[in-house]
Amino acid sequence: MYAEELIYNYEHQKNKGKIDNPSGKIHEENVSCGDDITVYLRIEDGKVMDVKYEGAGCVISMGTASILTDFLKGKTVQEIESFGREELLGLINIDPGPVRMHCATLALRAIRRAVFDYEKKPLDDETKEL
């Protein structure tokens, strides 16, 4: 079921840790399975200069967090706001199905919430649905 890259990123998680004095910080939980993540962003001039996370969860949630945080470094906040579920599934190269979709989207939901919080904007419907 899992792509090799996802398993590798679960076993060798990149960007694990925290950022002191982050521009944005959000904690998210997947109440159905217990996965949780706290995301820290350092944003400068509208770009994500650094992103780190702490948390615990399954191969899908933590492997995705590793892949996604690496991918989003250097992206603008607008690029992150428009990066959705379909782009994420292409990035991690699996279709987790409806039961595990919340595992796959946990990190993206947290990162997008942190960006919206940083910009002091209300969440959009797409982020709420992740």
Buried (B, 14 or more C-beta within 10 A) or exposed (E): EBEEBBEBBBEEBBBBEEBEEBBBBBEBBBEEBEBBBBBBBBBEEEBBEBBBBBBEBBBBBBBBBBBBBEBBBEBBBEBBBEBBBEEBBEBBEBEBEEEBBBBBBBBBBBBBBBBBBBBEEEBEEBBEEB
